[in-house]
Amino acid sequence: MWRRGWWWRRGWGRGPGRPPKPRLLSFKPKNIIFVPFSNGEPIRGLEPVYLTPEEAEALRLVYFLGLTQEEAAKRMGISRGSLWRSLDSARRKVAQAISEGRAIIIMV
């Protein structure tokens, strides 16, 4: 029997399983970068923290617009659990950037 190669077993980068569901985003960020300043000078030298557009949209819907996780998940067309994982990842990244003085880049 012919066996498929390693590339088949890897799936979509997360292991075997179905492909990720497309997310509905109400805005498309264009290389947004937030750089911390100290004494009027930008802080350089640390690796920036990268947020995905999905994580940025989840933060915007829940914390800026004040929607519940259920309402935000419906707007994005994903499950509440998927939204929670995006929020958790985004909160950790933003907290790391603030506490370590790193730049935040929202990837396109």
C-alpha positions in Angstrom: 0.0 0.0 0.0 1.3 3.4 -0.9 1.8 5.7 2.1 1.4 9.4 1.9 4.3 11.7 2.7 5.0 13.6 5.9 3.3 16.7 4.4 -0.1 15.0 4.4 0.1 14.0 8.1 0.9 17.6 9.1 -2.5 18.8 7.9 -2.9 22.6 8.0 0.0 23.2 10.4 -1.9 22.2 13.5 -1.9 18.5 12.9 -4.5 16.3 11.3 -8.1 17.7 11.1 -10.3 19.9 9.1 -9.2 23.2 7.7 -9.8 26.3 9.9 -13.1 28.1 9.4 -12.9 31.5 7.7 -13.3 34.5 10.2 -15.5 37.5 9.4 -13.6 40.7 10.2 -15.3 44.0 10.1 -12.1 45.9 9.5 -8.8 45.0 7.7 -5.8 46.4 9.5 -2.9 47.7 7.4 0.4 47.0 9.1 -0.5 48.7 12.3 2.5 49.1 14.7 2.4 50.4 18.3 5.8 51.4 19.5 6.5 52.1 23.2 8.2 55.4 24.0 10.4 56.3 27.0 11.5 59.9 27.5 10.3 60.9 24.1 12.4 58.2 22.3 11.0 54.9 20.9 12.2 51.8 22.7 14.2 49.6 20.3 16.1 46.3 20.6 13.4 44.0 21.7 11.5 41.5 19.5 8.0 42.8 18.8 4.8 41.0 19.7 2.7 40.0 16.7 -1.2 40.0 16.8 -3.2 38.3 14.1 -6.2 40.3 12.6 -8.5 37.7 14.2 -7.0 38.5 17.7 -7.3 42.2 17.1 -10.9 41.9 16.0 -11.8 39.8 19.1 -10.3 42.4 21.4 -12.1 45.2 19.6 -15.5 43.5 19.7 -15.4 42.4 23.3 -13.4 45.1 25.1 -14.0 48.2 22.9 -17.6 47.6 21.7 -18.6 45.8 24.9 -20.2 42.8 23.2 -20.5 39.5 25.1 -18.3 36.6 23.8 -21.4 34.9 22.4 -22.4 38.0 20.4 -18.8 38.6 19.2 -18.4 35.0 18.1 -21.6 35.3 16.1 -20.4 38.4 14.4 -17.1 36.7 13.5 -18.8 33.5 12.4 -16.9 31.3 14.8 -17.7 29.3 17.9 -17.5 30.9 21.4 -14.6 28.6 22.2 -12.6 29.8 19.2 -13.3 33.4 20.2 -12.2 32.7 23.7 -8.9 31.2 22.5 -8.3 34.2 20.3 -9.0 36.6 23.2 -6.8 34.6 25.6 -3.9 34.7 23.1 -4.4 38.4 22.4 -4.6 39.3 26.1 -1.3 37.4 26.8 0.5 39.1 23.9 -0.7 42.6 24.9 0.2 42.0 28.6 3.7 40.7 27.5 4.2 43.8 25.3 3.2 46.2 28.0 5.2 44.5 30.8 8.4 44.1 28.7 8.2 47.3 26.7 7.8 45.6 23.3 6.2 46.9 20.2 2.9 45.4 19.0 2.4 44.7 15.3 -0.9 43.7 13.9 -0.1 41.4 11.0 -2.0 41.6 7.7 
